Amino acid sequence: MRDLPGWMVLVPVGVVVGVGSTGAARRHAGAELDLAGYGMLGIAVGVLALRRRWPVGVLAVVAVATSVYWLRGYVLGPSFLPLLVAVVAAVVAGRRWAAWGAAAGVAAATQGGAYLFGGGTVVRAGVPSTAGALGVVAWALLVPAFAELVRFRVERTDQARRVAAEEHRRRGSEERLRMARELHDVLAHNISMINVRAGVALHLLDEQPEQAREALTAIKAASKEALTEMRSVISLLRQEGDTAPRSPAAGLGGLPDLLKQASFAGLDVVLDTTGDPRGLPANVDLATFRIVQESLTNVTRHATSAARVTVRLDHRPGSIRVRVADDGSPAVPAGEGQREGNGVAGMRERAAVLGGTFTAGTAPDGGFVVEAVLPWKATE
């Protein structure tokens, strides 16, 4: 009810109260509604338009108008409906004591006034019976209790919406972070390879044109792969719903091509695989591939005199251990942030997302070592 515009509640309440009270008055001889009676009903219904802005004030006006209407001895009919709406609005707005007090005040005023002044010129209602008095007391308890139930439902709904909105924001943040890692890994690796091969081509263009041709061919292949993978990532961003991507996802199946690219950049890469790779989940497969890819990119970009890189993949029950080590020396002195950039942070994040561990640093005998252990739950 709180989400509806004010008039969408005001109009049906006004129609029910007006038509219902008129019909009830016609069915009871001597209980015709006069201008004063319609006026009090109109006031009780009209102020409901302001119930969200001033819930306590509206509740007070409706309580007084309803009490006077009942004390004047008019037929009851649906005249209680405005007070019910006002009490619910006050409770939902957090003014619970005011709502309970108003309901009790209306009951006390109508019953007390009828006992003290029943049959007079101002209070025309007859002296209520014991059953009638008990009915009013019960009504005074039930109306706020109903309002409390409405408040509980509203709070539950609001909490569910907040949780859903927070979950949506969290998933969006995780998805943006994942896409950022993908774009970084794809672009950094291929552009690094292109940069290295372009330098080789420029150096050999005049003296050894055939080797320069090979370098240019490698540049063409690397740029084509970069464009293909970038389009794949961008297509995921543009997809609506859970439509499966049309291009295959990167994974260890593309490791031979990755190592071939590294060899084009002048690296001697040795792959050592142990264990059974079957059953590796797609997310772990992708993370393993990206860690190897980023490690090779870092060797190409940051290590000087690196000639040999060893990539070890140890498949174990429920986990995979990745180790990439080179024999080069860092391009900048230790302690000046060598190789500590988005690439290392991205690899660490990939491992953390899967609940794994990640280390990266200079080896005791020189070179740089990247090592990660990525767990996964094996299916029976």
KOLTIDREN-715464 format. One line per 5 residues: number of its first residue (from 1); their letters; for each residue z, y, x of C-alpha. Coordinates in steps of 0.05 Angstrom, whole numbers. Layout:
% residues N
NUM	A	Z Y X | ...
***
This chain:
% residues 380
1	MRDLP	0 0 0 | 14 47 58 | -58 41 83 | -87 63 16 | -103 136 1
6	GWMVL	-50 170 -42 | -94 177 -103 | -111 103 -105 | -37 89 -122 | -26 153 -162
11	VPVGV	-83 142 -211 | -67 70 -233 | 8 86 -237 | -7 147 -280 | -53 108 -326
16	VVGVG	-3 51 -335 | 56 98 -347 | 18 143 -395 | -17 90 -436 | 41 41 -434
21	STGAA	93 92 -455 | 50 118 -511 | 37 48 -537 | 111 30 -533 | 130 94 -570
26	RRHAG	82 79 -626 | 109 9 -634 | 180 34 -644 | 194 77 -705 | 229 142 -689
31	AELDL	215 137 -613 | 154 182 -610 | 142 218 -545 | 142 294 -548 | 117 345 -498
36	AGYGM	182 343 -459 | 177 268 -452 | 105 270 -427 | 126 327 -380 | 180 286 -347
41	LGIAV	134 227 -339 | 81 273 -311 | 129 301 -260 | 153 232 -239 | 81 208 -229
46	GVLAL	52 273 -199 | 101 281 -142 | 83 211 -117 | 23 243 -83 | 72 271 -32
51	RRRWP	112 208 -21 | 87 197 50 | 101 267 74 | 168 277 40 | 193 208 18
56	VGVLA	266 229 6 | 248 293 -32 | 198 256 -75 | 249 201 -88 | 301 253 -110
61	VVAVA	252 287 -159 | 229 220 -188 | 301 196 -195 | 322 260 -232 | 260 260 -277
66	TSVYW	269 186 -294 | 344 194 -307 | 332 253 -354 | 276 215 -390 | 322 155 -402
71	LRGYV	382 197 -423 | 338 234 -473 | 330 167 -508 | 255 159 -501 | 226 90 -505
76	LGPSF	230 56 -437 | 162 23 -432 | 135 26 -360 | 173 90 -345 | 209 55 -287
81	LPLLV	144 47 -248 | 144 116 -213 | 216 104 -189 | 196 36 -163 | 138 66 -123
86	AVVAA	183 122 -96 | 237 73 -74 | 186 28 -39 | 156 89 -4 | 225 112 21
91	VVAGR	244 43 47 | 177 34 83 | 186 103 113 | 253 81 142 | 297 119 92
96	RWAAW	331 56 67 | 400 86 51 | 367 141 10 | 329 89 -30 | 390 47 -45
101	GAAAG	430 110 -61 | 376 135 -109 | 372 69 -146 | 448 66 -152 | 450 140 -172
106	VAAAT	399 130 -229 | 438 70 -255 | 504 108 -252 | 476 172 -282 | 442 138 -341
111	QGGAY	499 91 -357 | 554 142 -346 | 518 196 -384 | 505 150 -442 | 579 129 -445
116	LFGGG	605 200 -440 | 554 239 -480 | 515 188 -519 | 485 214 -584 | 491 288 -565
121	TVVRA	437 341 -566 | 421 333 -493 | 437 260 -482 | 408 224 -541 | 412 154 -514
126	GVPST	461 110 -551 | 522 80 -519 | 495 20 -479 | 519 -51 -492 | 551 -93 -438
131	AGALG	488 -134 -431 | 447 -71 -425 | 493 -42 -372 | 490 -106 -332 | 414 -105 -338
136	VVAWA	412 -34 -309 | 457 -54 -252 | 414 -114 -237 | 352 -70 -239 | 386 -21 -190
141	LLVPA	395 -79 -142 | 328 -112 -151 | 285 -50 -141 | 311 -35 -70 | 311 -109 -54
146	FAELV	237 -112 -73 | 225 -50 -31 | 259 -84 28 | 213 -144 20 | 153 -97 20
151	RFRVE	180 -62 83 | 188 -130 117 | 117 -149 101 | 90 -82 124 | 128 -87 190
156	RTDQA	103 -158 201 | 32 -135 188 | 39 -75 235 | 69 -120 289 | 11 -169 282
161	RRVAA	-38 -112 288 | -4 -85 350 | -3 -154 382 | -76 -164 365 | -95 -96 392
166	EEHRR	-55 -108 456 | -88 -176 464 | -156 -144 454 | -142 -92 507 | -115 -144 554
171	RGSEE	-177 -188 546 | -222 -128 554 | -186 -109 619 | -191 -179 646 | -264 -183 627
176	RLRMA	-279 -116 661 | -242 -140 723 | -281 -205 723 | -347 -169 716 | -328 -121 772
181	RELHD	-313 -180 818 | -379 -214 799 | -420 -151 812 | -384 -138 878 | -394 -209 902
186	VLAHN	-467 -212 881 | -487 -144 909 | -444 -144 972 | -469 -212 996 | -543 -202 983
191	ISMIN	-545 -129 1007 | -508 -148 1070 | -560 -202 1083 | -616 -153 1069 | -586 -102 1116
196	VRAGV	-580 -153 1173 | -650 -181 1164 | -679 -111 1158 | -648 -93 1226 | -677 -156 1256
201	ALHLL	-746 -141 1227 | -745 -70 1254 | -725 -95 1323 | -779 -149 1325 | -835 -114 1288
206	DEQPE	-874 -93 1349 | -857 -148 1399 | -851 -210 1355 | -887 -197 1289 | -882 -270 1266
211	QAREA	-806 -269 1269 | -807 -201 1235 | -849 -233 1179 | -794 -287 1171 | -741 -233 1167
216	LTAIK	-781 -195 1114 | -790 -260 1075 | -715 -271 1077 | -705 -199 1053 | -752 -212 995
221	AASKE	-715 -276 976 | -646 -243 981 | -667 -183 940 | -697 -228 886 | -633 -268 883
226	ALTEM	-592 -205 879 | -634 -179 821 | -630 -246 785 | -554 -252 791 | -544 -179 773
231	RSVIS	-586 -187 710 | -545 -249 693 | -480 -210 698 | -508 -151 659 | -534 -197 605
236	LLRQE	-463 -223 596 | -439 -152 586 | -492 -141 532 | -480 -206 495 | -448 -203 426
241	GDTAP	-406 -262 402 | -400 -326 441 | -473 -337 456 | -482 -380 517 | -517 -346 576
246	RSPAA	-589 -368 586 | -585 -368 662 | -544 -419 700 | -477 -395 726 | -464 -392 800
251	GLGGL	-427 -450 830 | -423 -499 887 | -490 -526 866 | -519 -462 897 | -481 -472 963
256	PDLLK	-542 -498 1002 | -582 -436 986 | -522 -393 1004 | -515 -426 1072 | -590 -420 1083
261	QASFA	-585 -345 1071 | -528 -341 1121 | -570 -377 1173 | -626 -326 1162 | -574 -273 1182
266	GLDVV	-563 -308 1248 | -502 -349 1232 | -493 -422 1248 | -457 -448 1187 | -426 -518 1185
271	LDTTG	-406 -548 1118 | -352 -601 1117 | -337 -631 1048 | -285 -684 1034 | -261 -716 970
276	DPRGL	-294 -726 902 | -323 -662 873 | -334 -693 804 | -296 -663 746 | -287 -594 777
281	PANVD	-279 -543 721 | -331 -488 715 | -282 -431 729 | -256 -465 792 | -327 -482 813
286	LATFR	-348 -409 806 | -285 -382 842 | -296 -430 900 | -369 -409 907 | -351 -335 905
291	IVQES	-296 -343 957 | -345 -377 1005 | -398 -325 989 | -352 -266 1001 | -325 -297 1065
296	LTNVT	-395 -305 1093 | -410 -233 1072 | -349 -209 1110 | -370 -247 1172 | -439 -215 1169
301	RHATS	-412 -145 1157 | -348 -141 1198 | -349 -192 1254 | -383 -180 1320 | -408 -236 1364
306	AARVT	-396 -287 1309 | -442 -346 1320 | -410 -404 1284 | -377 -408 1216 | -342 -470 1189
311	VRLDH	-336 -480 1114 | -289 -536 1092 | -282 -559 1021 | -227 -610 1009 | -230 -638 939
316	RPGSI	-162 -666 918 | -136 -693 852 | -122 -630 812 | -140 -579 865 | -192 -557 916
321	RVRVA	-177 -528 984 | -226 -478 1013 | -226 -456 1085 | -277 -410 1118 | -267 -395 1192
326	DDGSP	-311 -358 1242 | -307 -350 1318 | -324 -276 1320 | -281 -216 1335 | -266 -161 1285
331	AVPAG	-309 -99 1287 | -246 -55 1285 | -180 -65 1321 | -125 -104 1287 | -80 -61 1244
336	EGQRE	-137 -14 1224 | -154 -49 1160 | -206 -98 1185 | -237 -136 1128 | -185 -110 1079
341	GNGVA	-228 -83 1023 | -251 -100 954 | -278 -167 978 | -211 -194 1002 | -176 -165 941
346	GMRER	-227 -197 896 | -217 -265 928 | -142 -259 923 | -149 -240 849 | -194 -300 835
351	AAVLG	-142 -347 866 | -85 -314 828 | -120 -319 761 | -124 -395 771 | -52 -399 794
356	GTFTA	-73 -414 866 | -56 -387 934 | -97 -345 982 | -90 -323 1054 | -136 -285 1100
361	GTAPD	-125 -262 1171 | -140 -267 1245 | -133 -336 1275 | -89 -345 1337 | -149 -365 1380
366	GGFVV	-193 -309 1353 | -240 -305 1294 | -221 -296 1222 | -197 -348 1172 | -199 -347 1097
371	EAVLP	-162 -402 1061 | -149 -414 987 | -120 -471 946 | -145 -471 874 | -109 -517 825
376	WKATE	-138 -546 762 | -116 -596 710 | -153 -662 715 | -173 -693 648 | -158 -766 635
***
